[in-house]
């Protein structure tokens, strides 16, 4: 999953430039996976926006929809990402089929093992550090949890929650295959430049 590199997630509530412009910047910066995360817009608007993002991603990046199976099915996305309180992973797999990518957010080892049992393609371990983006994200599990999950689960791990340039290196060294951060990217006027800064750190870590 090294090709995932930097895992980009949209959020219209934080965006300064608009979701589609953010996605364009992420693709220009070389992101290979885009997750459309929308919590407030009507379903019709989400479908329109998701379709536009899918066309932007085309053969450049994997396109996933957060939580909403209806939207994922409507635009035929590459897959979906679900949380612990969303549609059960097993049902999502039944609805989307075996060939779609399904990721799931986990917080500990038991949830990670359950994700394996329900044929998740990857897991997002959250929150690693304190996150201001998601108020109900829970108590940070720290980089030690990455090591614990890595010992028992043979799935790619995306680390998310409070990730900043100051802690990317220790996060990757602890076993994360990819990192995701939202607020520190989308709160910037220059999303492209911010992502490039993170990717620069990732590339340096890979070469060490």
N, C-alpha and C positions, 0 to 999 in steps of 0.2 A: 504493500500500500504506500510505498514511498512516493509514488507518483501523485498521491493525494496532496502531499506537501502542505500547503496552507488550505484549510477547509473554510470556505467563505459562506457566511450566513447573512441573509438580508434581514432588515428590520425597519419598516417604514416609520416607526415611532422615533427612531434615533437618526435616521438618514438626514443629511443636510442637502444632498444632491438629487434625491429621488431614487427609488429602487432600481429602475432600469439603468440609470447612469452609474449607480454603484456596481451593478453586475458588469457593465461594459468595462469599468475600471479594473474590476477583479480579473476579468478575462485577459485584458491587456497586460496585467501584471503577471499572468501565467498561471492563475488558479485552475486546477483541473477538476474541482468539484464545487458545485454551487447548490446551496440549500435555500429554497424560498420559504421564509418564515414570516407568516402574516397572521396577526391575531385579531384585527379589528375591522377589516374591510368586508363588505358583503361577498357572498360566494361568487356571484357573477363577475364582480370586479377581480376577485382572486384568480378566477379561471382566465380572464383576459390577460392579466399580468403574468400569470404562470406560462401561458402560451407564448407570450412575447419573450420571456426569459428562455424558454425551451429553444426558440428559434435563434436567440443570441448564442446559446451554448452549442447548438448544432453538433458538430464533430470536435468541438474544442474542449468540452468539459462534461462531466457527469452532472445531470440535473435531478435533484431530489426535492420533494415537497415535504414540508414539515406538518405532521399530524393529520392533515386532511386527505383522506382516501378518495373522497369524491373529486377533489381537484386533481389529484394524481391520476385518477382514471380518466378524467375528462380531457386532460392534455397528453396522456400517455407519457408521463415522465419516466425517467430511468428507474425511479423508485421513490421510497418514502422514508422519513425519519419519524420515529414515535417515542414518546416519553412513557414513564411508568403509569401515568394516569390517563393515557390516551387509549386508542383502540388496541386491544390485545394483539401482541405480535403474531400469534398463530392465526388469528382472523385476518390480519393484514396480509399475511402470506397467502392465505386461501383466496382472498379477493384479488390480489395483484398477480399471483402466479409465481412459479418457482424461478423464473428468469429475471425478475425484478430485484433491485437492490433494496434491502431493508436494514436500516440502522436503528439502534435503540439506545436511549439514554439510561445509564446505570449509575449507581452510587456506591456500590460495594461488591464484594465477591459473590454472595448468593445471587444477586440480580444479574451479574455477569454470567454466571453458570446457567441461569435460567434462559438468558438470551441465546446461549449456545444450543440449549435443548429445543428452542423454538426457531432454529435455523436463521438467526440474525447473520448478516454479512459483515457487520462491524459493530462496535459499541462506542458510544461517546461517554466517557467517564467524567462526571460532573458533581459539584464544582471542585476543581483542584484547589483554587484559592478563593477568597471572598469575591463575590461578584455583585456589582451594583445593577447589572442589566436585568437579572431575574430575581425579584425580591424573595420568592419562595424557593430558591434554589437549594436551600438546606445548608448544613454546616460543612465547611470545606473539608475534603478528605485528605488533602495534601498529596505530595508526589509519592509518598510511601504506598498509598493505595494503588498507584499505577504499577508498582513493583509486585504487589500482592496479586493483583488481577492478572498480570502478565505471567505469573508462575503457574496459574491454573487454567487459563483461557488462551486458546490459540486463534484469536480473532484480532484484526487490526484495532488499535485503540486511538480514538480521537480525544485529546485532552481539551477540556473547555471549562471556563469559569475563572475569571480573574487573571487570565493569561496576559502578560505584558512583556515588553522587550527585556525587562529585567529578570524574568523568570523562565523564558523560553528554553534556555540552555539546560537548566536543571530538569525541566519537564521532559525534554527529549532524552536526556541521559538516564532518566528513570524508566524509560521504556515506551513512551508514547510514540506512536507511528505518525501522528499528525496533530496539529494544534488548530484550535478555532478561537477567535476572539471577536467580539461584536462591537462593544461601545468604543474601545480604543481605536477601532478602524472607522466606524461610521460617524463618530463625532468629529472626524477630521474633514477639512475642506478638500483635502487631496487624498482620496481613498487609494488611488494607484500608488502614490509614494509611500503611504503607511504600509501597505501590503508588501511592497518591495523591501522595506526595511526589515519586516518580519522574515520574509523569504531569504534575505541575505544571511540572517542569523541561522536559519534552518540549514542552508547550504553549507555554511561554515561548520556546523555541528556534524553534518554528514561526512565532511571531509577530514574530520579530526580522527 
